[in-house]
Amino acid sequence: MKVLAIDDQQLVLLPLHKRLTELGYDVKIETDAQKGLELFESFKPDLVIVDINMPRVSGLEVVEHIRLKQKSQVPVMVLSGDTQDVTITEGFELGINDYMKKPLSLNEICARVKRLIGVPKGTSVISKSEVLIQQSCVGVVIPCYNE
């Protein structure tokens, strides 16, 4: 089972990629929405996970492309910090299947992925952890001992 995740924040994609891969899904990630659309056509995923607020091409434009231009009914899950009612409503009107607000629990995301597309065959149960994917990252502290 193939999952395509598109988000402009690498810090959201990396833990998501790791956990879904551990569960047995074939996962591709992309930080550029336009490249994600190209990957959609070649990868042919069983599920698309997308953020709403991205530069150049928004997540809603991604959904519109999938539903209207590609005429695809592949399930689409939105993970977004955008909590405006009008945005969420527009997403569902375009045909998204699920909407989760950031910050996100990896356990909840995985449960929703399983609900939308099922569990890959031949997978074993993985222990759950309490990892959260944060809405934003201010920075990374790298200690420097040579100063």
N, CA, C and O atoms as a DFTB+ gen file, in Angstrom:
588 C
 N C O
     1  1       0.843      -1.170       0.000
     2  2       0.000       0.000       0.000
     3  2       0.891       1.237       0.000
     4  3       1.827       1.348       0.792
     5  1       0.583       2.157      -0.898
     6  2       1.455       3.307      -1.119
     7  2       0.835       4.598      -0.574
     8  3      -0.352       4.872      -0.754
     9  1       1.693       5.383       0.101
    10  2       1.265       6.655       0.683
    11  2       2.185       7.750       0.163
    12  3       3.407       7.610       0.187
    13  1       1.586       8.842      -0.308
    14  2       2.328      10.031      -0.718
    15  2       2.019      11.130       0.281
    16  3       0.854      11.472       0.487
    17  1       3.064      11.695       0.912
    18  2       2.896      12.792       1.867
    19  2       3.563      14.044       1.312
    20  3       4.733      14.020       0.928
    21  1       2.806      15.139       1.275
    22  2       3.297      16.412       0.743
    23  2       3.136      17.479       1.819
    24  3       2.021      17.782       2.245
    25  1       4.254      18.044       2.253
    26  2       4.250      19.111       3.260
    27  2       5.531      19.900       3.080
    28  3       6.588      19.314       2.845
    29  1       5.458      21.212       3.186
    30  2       6.655      22.022       3.003
    31  2       7.591      21.969       4.208
    32  3       8.701      22.496       4.140
    33  1       7.173      21.350       5.298
    34  2       8.014      21.210       6.488
    35  2       8.595      19.800       6.564
    36  3       7.882      18.831       6.822
    37  1       9.891      19.708       6.336
    38  2      10.590      18.422       6.399
    39  2      10.438      17.789       7.792
    40  3      10.395      16.566       7.920
    41  1      10.358      18.631       8.832
    42  2      10.245      18.116      10.197
    43  2       8.899      17.450      10.464
    44  3       8.753      16.739      11.458
    45  1       7.937      17.661       9.616
    46  2       6.664      16.944       9.694
    47  2       6.774      15.634       8.917
    48  3       6.282      14.595       9.357
    49  1       7.423      15.699       7.763
    50  2       7.483      14.530       6.879
    51  2       8.365      13.396       7.402
    52  3       8.011      12.225       7.260
    53  1       9.498      13.728       8.001
    54  2      10.448      12.679       8.402
    55  2       9.889      11.698       9.431
    56  3       9.984      10.491       9.208
    57  1       9.304      12.157      10.558
    58  2       8.745      11.173      11.491
    59  2       7.553      10.422      10.914
    60  3       7.343       9.248      11.217
    61  1       6.772      11.108      10.076
    62  2       5.636      10.462       9.430
    63  2       6.117       9.352       8.495
    64  3       5.574       8.247       8.502
    65  1       7.131       9.652       7.697
    66  2       7.720       8.663       6.786
    67  2       8.250       7.459       7.563
    68  3       8.005       6.311       7.194
    69  1       8.974       7.736       8.637
    70  2       9.568       6.653       9.443
    71  2       8.488       5.737      10.023
    72  3       8.586       4.514       9.918
    73  1       7.463       6.327      10.632
    74  2       6.426       5.517      11.289
    75  2       5.608       4.725      10.278
    76  3       5.349       3.542      10.495
    77  1       5.199       5.346       9.186
    78  2       4.394       4.628       8.201
    79  2       5.195       3.523       7.512
    80  3       4.649       2.471       7.180
    81  1       6.480       3.761       7.300
    82  2       7.346       2.725       6.731
    83  2       7.469       1.555       7.693
    84  3       7.428       0.398       7.275
    85  1       7.621       1.849       8.985
    86  2       7.688       0.786      10.000
    87  2       6.421      -0.057      10.006
    88  3       6.467      -1.252      10.296
    89  1       5.295       0.561       9.687
    90  2       4.021      -0.156       9.655
    91  2       3.833      -0.967       8.378
    92  3       2.868      -1.722       8.254
    93  1       4.758      -0.809       7.422
    94  2       4.697      -1.613       6.210
    95  2       4.212      -0.887       4.969
    96  3       4.074      -1.503       3.912
    97  1       3.954       0.395       5.074
    98  2       3.510       1.159       3.900
    99  2       4.715       1.570       3.060
   100  3       5.806       1.783       3.590
   101  1       4.514       1.679       1.756
   102  2       5.517       2.213       0.837
   103  2       5.250       3.718       0.790
   104  3       4.222       4.150       0.270
   105  1       6.175       4.516       1.333
   106  2       5.924       5.947       1.528
   107  2       6.896       6.785       0.714
   108  3       8.102       6.537       0.716
   109  1       6.358       7.778       0.020
   110  2       7.152       8.796      -0.670
   111  2       6.775      10.136      -0.056
   112  3       5.601      10.400       0.208
   113  1       7.786      10.988       0.173
   114  2       7.531      12.305       0.730
   115  2       8.061      13.375      -0.212
   116  3       9.022      13.158      -0.950
   117  1       7.410      14.540      -0.169
   118  2       7.826      15.645      -1.020
   119  2       7.526      16.956      -0.311
   120  3       6.444      17.134       0.249
   121  1       8.501      17.887      -0.337
   122  2       8.317      19.198       0.287
   123  2       7.803      20.240      -0.697
   124  3       7.379      21.318      -0.280
   125  1       7.831      19.950      -1.974
   126  2       7.358      20.868      -3.006
   127  2       6.057      20.313      -3.579
   128  3       6.032      19.204      -4.113
   129  1       4.982      21.083      -3.468
   130  2       3.668      20.592      -3.892
   131  2       3.612      20.288      -5.387
   132  3       2.973      19.319      -5.796
   133  1       4.267      21.095      -6.199
   134  2       4.265      20.843      -7.643
   135  2       4.951      19.515      -7.961
   136  3       4.456      18.731      -8.771
   137  1       6.092      19.271      -7.318
   138  2       6.773      17.983      -7.507
   139  2       5.932      16.843      -6.931
   140  3       5.960      15.723      -7.439
   141  1       5.187      17.139      -5.867
   142  2       4.294      16.135      -5.290
   143  2       3.210      15.718      -6.266
   144  3       2.847      14.543      -6.331
   145  1       2.689      16.676      -7.029
   146  2       1.682      16.351      -8.045
   147  2       2.268      15.482      -9.148
   148  3       1.608      14.567      -9.641
   149  1       3.504      15.768      -9.536
   150  2       4.179      14.928     -10.535
   151  2       4.392      13.525      -9.986
   152  3       4.217      12.537     -10.700
   153  1       4.770      13.442      -8.714
   154  2       4.979      12.153      -8.061
   155  2       3.660      11.388      -7.946
   156  3       3.641      10.161      -8.046
   157  1       2.565      12.106      -7.737
   158  2       1.244      11.479      -7.660
   159  2       0.963      10.693      -8.934
   160  3       0.469       9.567      -8.884
   161  1       1.281      11.295     -10.069
   162  2       0.991      10.649     -11.348
   163  2       1.865       9.431     -11.601
   164  3       1.399       8.449     -12.179
   165  1       3.134       9.479     -11.174
   166  2       4.026       8.340     -11.432
   167  2       3.957       7.272     -10.335
   168  3       4.068       6.083     -10.631
   169  1       3.778       7.673      -9.086
   170  2       3.785       6.750      -7.939
   171  2       2.452       6.034      -7.774
   172  3       2.413       4.895      -7.309
   173  1       1.363       6.689      -8.149
   174  2       0.006       6.151      -8.038
   175  2      -0.284       5.645      -6.621
   176  3      -0.475       4.447      -6.413
   177  1      -0.315       6.570      -5.644
   178  2      -0.513       6.176      -4.244
   179  2      -1.933       5.720      -3.946
   180  3      -2.877       6.030      -4.672
   181  1      -2.053       4.966      -2.843
   182  2      -3.357       4.548      -2.338
   183  2      -3.939       5.608      -1.402
   184  3      -5.135       5.604      -1.111
   185  1      -3.069       6.524      -0.930
   186  2      -3.475       7.601      -0.022
   187  2      -2.544       8.787      -0.225
   188  3      -1.338       8.620      -0.407
   189  1      -3.119       9.994      -0.191
   190  2      -2.323      11.225      -0.238
   191  2      -2.546      11.958       1.077
   192  3      -3.681      12.175       1.501
   193  1      -1.442      12.335       1.714
   194  2      -1.483      13.164       2.917
   195  2      -0.879      14.503       2.522
   196  3       0.229      14.549       1.988
   197  1      -1.600      15.600       2.779
   198  2      -1.136      16.907       2.308
   199  2      -1.402      17.993       3.343
   200  3      -2.380      17.941       4.089
   201  1      -0.505      18.978       3.368
   202  2      -0.675      20.174       4.184
   203  2      -1.438      21.196       3.346
   204  3      -1.439      21.111       2.118
   205  1      -2.085      22.159       3.997
   206  2      -2.826      23.187       3.264
   207  2      -1.926      24.358       2.886
   208  3      -1.839      24.733       1.717
   209  1      -1.261      24.932       3.881
   210  2      -0.482      26.152       3.668
   211  2       0.933      25.835       3.203
   212  3       1.815      25.531       4.006
   213  1       1.130      25.912       1.891
   214  2       2.444      25.688       1.301
   215  2       2.698      26.780       0.277
   216  3       1.755      27.323      -0.298
   217  1       3.968      27.108       0.041
   218  2       4.272      28.138      -0.955
   219  2       3.959      27.662      -2.378
   220  3       4.011      26.464      -2.658
   221  1       3.644      28.571      -3.248
   222  2       3.374      28.366      -4.673
   223  2       2.089      27.585      -4.930
   224  3       1.175      28.118      -5.559
   225  1       1.991      26.359      -4.472
   226  2       0.795      25.538      -4.699
   227  2       0.254      25.111      -3.333
   228  3       0.951      24.452      -2.561
   229  1      -0.986      25.489      -3.042
   230  2      -1.568      25.145      -1.739
   231  2      -2.064      23.702      -1.727
   232  3      -2.230      23.076      -2.774
   233  1      -2.294      23.193      -0.531
   234  2      -2.837      21.849      -0.397
   235  2      -4.215      21.710      -1.021
   236  3      -4.555      20.655      -1.556
   237  1      -5.012      22.778      -0.952
   238  2      -6.332      22.719      -1.584
   239  2      -6.208      22.634      -3.100
   240  3      -7.035      21.996      -3.753
   241  1      -5.193      23.266      -3.664
   242  2      -4.949      23.146      -5.104
   243  2      -4.504      21.727      -5.451
   244  3      -4.834      21.215      -6.521
   245  1      -3.762      21.099      -4.558
   246  2      -3.367      19.696      -4.749
   247  2      -4.618      18.821      -4.784
   248  3      -4.769      17.975      -5.666
   249  1      -5.513      19.033      -3.815
   250  2      -6.754      18.252      -3.766
   251  2      -7.587      18.491      -5.024
   252  3      -8.127      17.550      -5.606
   253  1      -7.687      19.740      -5.435
   254  2      -8.439      20.083      -6.645
   255  2      -7.850      19.377      -7.868
   256  3      -8.591      18.867      -8.709
   257  1      -6.532      19.349      -7.964
   258  2      -5.874      18.666      -9.083
   259  2      -6.203      17.168      -9.070
   260  3      -6.526      16.584     -10.105
   261  1      -6.116      16.562      -7.890
   262  2      -6.375      15.122      -7.779
   263  2      -7.825      14.801      -8.142
   264  3      -8.091      13.875      -8.907
   265  1      -8.756      15.574      -7.586
   266  2     -10.183      15.276      -7.781
   267  2     -10.707      15.705      -9.159
   268  3     -11.410      14.940      -9.819
   269  1     -10.366      16.921      -9.590
   270  2     -10.984      17.448     -10.806
   271  2     -10.175      17.164     -12.073
   272  3     -10.746      16.788     -13.096
   273  1      -8.869      17.338     -12.016
   274  2      -8.063      17.136     -13.224
   275  2      -7.718      15.669     -13.437
   276  3      -7.793      15.167     -14.558
   277  1      -7.339      14.975     -12.353
   278  2      -6.988      13.560     -12.475
   279  2      -8.220      12.653     -12.380
   280  3      -8.152      11.470     -12.714
   281  1      -9.335      13.208     -11.926
   282  2     -10.570      12.427     -11.732
   283  2     -10.325      11.200     -10.854
   284  3     -10.889      10.130     -11.083
   285  1      -9.467      11.380      -9.838
   286  2      -9.095      10.279      -8.955
   287  2      -9.894      10.338      -7.655
   288  3     -10.163      11.416      -7.125
   289  1     -10.261       9.186      -7.162
   290  2     -10.961       9.085      -5.887
   291  2     -10.055       8.534      -4.792
   292  3     -10.539       8.072      -3.758
   293  1      -8.733       8.582      -5.015
   294  2      -7.798       8.134      -3.989
   295  2      -8.058       8.942      -2.717
   296  3      -8.234      10.158      -2.795
   297  1      -8.086       8.295      -1.545
   298  2      -8.333       9.024      -0.305
   299  2      -7.283      10.114      -0.078
   300  3      -6.100       9.923      -0.361
   301  1      -7.739      11.265       0.440
   302  2      -6.863      12.395       0.744
   303  2      -7.073      12.783       2.203
   304  3      -8.196      13.041       2.636
   305  1      -5.970      12.819       2.954
   306  2      -5.981      13.255       4.341
   307  2      -5.203      14.563       4.436
   308  3      -4.091      14.669       3.921
   309  1      -5.786      15.549       5.090
   310  2      -5.125      16.835       5.273
   311  2      -4.597      16.919       6.699
   312  3      -5.315      16.635       7.657
   313  1      -3.322      17.315       6.829
   314  2      -2.709      17.620       8.120
   315  2      -2.336      19.089       8.057
   316  3      -1.452      19.464       7.286
   317  1      -2.991      19.934       8.853
   318  2      -2.749      21.362       8.699
   319  2      -2.914      22.131       9.999
   320  3      -3.686      21.755      10.881
   321  1      -2.165      23.217      10.085
   322  2      -2.321      24.143      11.192
   323  2      -3.435      25.140      10.936
   324  3      -3.784      25.915      11.827
   325  1      -3.997      25.138       9.742
   326  2      -5.080      26.045       9.383
   327  2      -6.373      25.543      10.014
   328  3      -6.906      24.508       9.614
   329  1      -6.867      26.273      10.989
   330  2      -8.061      25.838      11.715
   331  2      -9.292      26.668      11.347
   332  3     -10.311      26.604      12.034
   333  1      -9.199      27.442      10.271
   334  2     -10.339      28.263       9.858
   335  2     -11.450      27.377       9.296
   336  3     -11.213      26.509       8.455
   337  1     -12.649      27.615       9.777
   338  2     -13.799      26.825       9.372
   339  2     -13.997      26.854       7.860
   340  3     -14.329      25.832       7.260
   341  1     -13.796      28.011       7.243
   342  2     -13.998      28.141       5.797
   343  2     -13.009      27.269       5.022
   344  3     -13.374      26.691       3.999
   345  1     -11.776      27.167       5.489
   346  2     -10.764      26.344       4.820
   347  2     -11.099      24.862       4.950
   348  3     -11.024      24.109       3.979
   349  1     -11.467      24.457       6.158
   350  2     -11.818      23.051       6.393
   351  2     -13.035      22.665       5.553
   352  3     -13.060      21.600       4.937
   353  1     -14.030      23.527       5.532
   354  2     -15.240      23.268       4.737
   355  2     -14.914      23.173       3.257
   356  3     -15.409      22.283       2.566
   357  1     -14.080      24.090       2.765
   358  2     -13.688      24.054       1.352
   359  2     -12.972      22.747       1.025
   360  3     -13.180      22.171      -0.043
   361  1     -12.131      22.282       1.944
   362  2     -11.437      21.013       1.734
   363  2     -12.400      19.851       1.587
   364  3     -12.259      19.030       0.681
   365  1     -13.376      19.779       2.476
   366  2     -14.348      18.692       2.380
   367  2     -15.211      18.822       1.130
   368  3     -15.589      17.813       0.535
   369  1     -15.526      20.051       0.726
   370  2     -16.305      20.236      -0.502
   371  2     -15.512      19.799      -1.731
   372  3     -16.093      19.342      -2.715
   373  1     -14.180      19.937      -1.677
   374  2     -13.339      19.478      -2.786
   375  2     -13.185      17.961      -2.796
   376  3     -12.803      17.381      -3.812
   377  1     -13.483      17.317      -1.662
   378  2     -13.450      15.855      -1.637
   379  2     -12.418      15.217      -0.739
   380  3     -12.087      14.047      -0.926
   381  1     -11.886      15.965       0.254
   382  2     -10.949      15.305       1.172
   383  2     -11.712      14.298       2.023
   384  3     -12.922      14.419       2.212
   385  1     -10.991      13.305       2.533
   386  2     -11.610      12.258       3.335
   387  2     -11.404      12.454       4.828
   388  3     -12.176      11.936       5.635
   389  1     -10.357      13.206       5.206
   390  2     -10.059      13.404       6.624
   391  2      -9.271      14.695       6.787
   392  3      -8.542      15.100       5.882
   393  1      -9.415      15.344       7.942
   394  2      -8.728      16.598       8.232
   395  2      -8.247      16.551       9.671
   396  3      -9.043      16.387      10.595
   397  1      -6.939      16.697       9.857
   398  2      -6.368      16.719      11.208
   399  2      -5.651      18.040      11.420
   400  3      -4.926      18.515      10.545
   401  1      -5.861      18.628      12.591
   402  2      -5.232      19.897      12.925
   403  2      -3.914      19.654      13.656
   404  3      -3.832      18.802      14.541
   405  1      -2.871      20.420      13.272
   406  2      -1.575      20.338      13.937
   407  2      -1.649      21.077      15.259
   408  3      -2.408      22.041      15.352
   409  1      -0.900      20.681      16.302
   410  2       0.074      19.591      16.327
   411  2      -0.618      18.234      16.264
   412  3      -1.782      18.097      16.639
   413  1       0.115      17.239      15.787
   414  2      -0.449      15.940      15.471
   415  2       0.199      14.819      16.276
   416  3       1.386      14.871      16.595
   417  1      -0.580      13.832      16.589
   418  2      -0.072      12.620      17.217
   419  2       0.179      11.588      16.118
   420  3      -0.706      11.307      15.310
   421  1       1.388      11.026      16.090
   422  2       1.680       9.986      15.095
   423  2       0.757       8.786      15.259
   424  3       0.358       8.167      14.273
   425  1       0.417       8.456      16.505
   426  2      -0.486       7.325      16.738
   427  2      -1.845       7.573      16.094
   428  3      -2.422       6.674      15.482
   429  1      -2.355       8.797      16.234
   430  2      -3.654       9.119      15.650
   431  2      -3.583       9.125      14.130
   432  3      -4.489       8.623      13.465
   433  1      -2.520       9.686      13.577
   434  2      -2.362       9.693      12.121
   435  2      -2.369       8.264      11.595
   436  3      -3.070       7.953      10.632
   437  1      -1.588       7.398      12.230
   438  2      -1.506       6.001      11.786
   439  2      -2.853       5.296      11.898
   440  3      -3.216       4.515      11.018
   441  1      -3.592       5.559      12.960
   442  2      -4.918       4.957      13.117
   443  2      -5.847       5.407      11.990
   444  3      -6.629       4.615      11.464
   445  1      -5.753       6.680      11.630
   446  2      -6.608       7.193      10.558
   447  2      -6.183       6.655       9.193
   448  3      -7.030       6.393       8.339
   449  1      -4.880       6.491       8.986
   450  2      -4.393       5.904       7.734
   451  2      -4.930       4.480       7.607
   452  3      -5.423       4.089       6.549
   453  1      -4.834       3.711       8.684
   454  2      -5.350       2.336       8.674
   455  2      -6.838       2.310       8.382
   456  3      -7.314       1.435       7.658
   457  1      -7.580       3.262       8.937
   458  2      -9.023       3.328       8.709
   459  2      -9.331       3.646       7.245
   460  3     -10.284       3.113       6.676
   461  1      -8.515       4.521       6.637
   462  2      -8.779       4.933       5.252
   463  2      -8.378       3.883       4.216
   464  3      -9.107       3.657       3.250
   465  1      -7.212       3.235       4.413
   466  2      -6.738       2.316       3.366
   467  2      -6.411       0.918       3.854
   468  3      -6.034       0.063       3.053
   469  1      -6.544       0.664       5.148
   470  2      -6.265      -0.663       5.674
   471  2      -4.816      -0.833       6.089
   472  3      -4.020       0.104       6.038
   473  1      -4.495      -2.044       6.500
   474  2      -3.161      -2.382       6.986
   475  2      -2.443      -3.205       5.922
   476  3      -3.026      -4.135       5.365
   477  1      -1.183      -2.874       5.633
   478  2      -0.440      -3.679       4.653
   479  2      -0.356      -5.143       5.086
   480  3      -0.247      -5.441       6.275
   481  1      -0.406      -6.047       4.116
   482  2      -0.323      -7.481       4.406
   483  2       1.046      -7.833       4.964
   484  3       2.063      -7.268       4.561
   485  1       1.052      -8.773       5.895
   486  2       2.313      -9.275       6.436
   487  2       3.023      -8.325       7.377
   488  3       4.234      -8.441       7.568
   489  1       2.300      -7.383       7.973
   490  2       2.951      -6.463       8.903
   491  2       2.774      -6.952      10.323
   492  3       1.789      -7.612      10.655
   493  1       3.745      -6.618      11.153
   494  2       3.666      -6.969      12.561
   495  2       3.256      -5.744      13.349
   496  3       3.358      -4.615      12.868
   497  1       2.794      -5.976      14.558
   498  2       2.364      -4.880      15.419
   499  2       3.588      -4.139      15.930
   500  3       4.558      -4.756      16.369
   501  1       3.540      -2.828      15.872
   502  2       4.644      -1.998      16.341
   503  2       4.205      -1.315      17.635
   504  3       3.049      -0.917      17.778
   505  1       5.129      -1.188      18.558
   506  2       4.777      -0.520      19.799
   507  2       4.516       0.949      19.541
   508  3       5.172       1.576      18.709
   509  1       3.562       1.483      20.255
   510  2       3.192       2.881      20.063
   511  2       4.059       3.763      20.940
   512  3       4.502       3.356      22.014
   513  1       4.294       4.970      20.468
   514  2       5.002       5.952      21.267
   515  2       4.180       7.224      21.283
   516  3       3.228       7.366      20.516
   517  1       4.535       8.123      22.131
   518  2       3.784       9.361      22.293
   519  2       4.433      10.501      21.516
   520  3       4.591      11.595      22.058
   521  1       4.808      10.276      20.278
   522  2       5.463      11.292      19.461
   523  2       4.422      12.240      18.887
   524  3       3.397      11.817      18.353
   525  1       4.708      13.527      19.009
   526  2       3.858      14.541      18.409
   527  2       4.619      15.219      17.299
   528  3       5.814      15.487      17.430
   529  1       3.939      15.498      16.210
   530  2       4.513      16.309      15.149
   531  2       4.041      17.728      15.418
   532  3       2.841      18.004      15.413
   533  1       4.970      18.606      15.649
   534  2       4.623      19.969      16.040
   535  2       4.162      20.807      14.862
   536  3       4.471      20.522      13.705
   537  1       3.413      21.850      15.195
   538  2       2.892      22.756      14.175
   539  2       4.016      23.528      13.507
   540  3       3.975      23.757      12.298
   541  1       5.002      23.926      14.263
   542  2       6.125      24.655      13.686
   543  2       7.371      24.386      14.510
   544  3       7.294      23.969      15.666
   545  1       8.497      24.625      13.908
   546  2       9.782      24.427      14.580
   547  2      10.530      25.744      14.528
   548  3      10.707      26.325      13.457
   549  1      10.967      26.211      15.686
   550  2      11.682      27.481      15.744
   551  2      13.119      27.295      15.320
   552  3      13.668      28.154      14.630
   553  1      13.740      26.212      15.707
   554  2      15.127      25.982      15.335
   555  2      15.674      24.742      15.989
   556  3      14.988      24.076      16.764
   557  1      16.891      24.440      15.679
   558  2      17.571      23.281      16.229
   559  2      18.829      23.771      16.926
   560  3      19.581      24.574      16.373
   561  1      19.055      23.290      18.133
   562  2      20.239      23.679      18.885
   563  2      21.334      22.657      18.614
   564  3      21.147      21.461      18.834
   565  1      22.475      23.137      18.137
   566  2      23.613      22.276      17.876
   567  2      24.756      22.742      18.774
   568  3      25.289      23.835      18.580
   569  1      25.139      21.917      19.758
   570  2      26.211      22.356      20.644
   571  2      27.541      22.440      19.905
   572  3      27.849      21.607      19.053
   573  1      28.309      23.445      20.244
   574  2      29.614      23.643      19.635
   575  2      30.639      23.727      20.763
   576  3      30.602      24.659      21.567
   577  1      31.543      22.770      20.828
   578  2      32.490      22.687      21.937
   579  2      33.842      23.290      21.606
   580  3      34.732      23.301      22.458
   581  1      34.019      23.785      20.405
   582  2      35.324      24.302      19.989
   583  2      35.456      25.813      20.130
   584  3      36.437      26.386      19.657
   585  1      34.517      26.457      20.754
   586  2      34.587      27.908      20.872
   587  2      35.396      28.319      22.089
   588  3      35.561      29.511      22.347
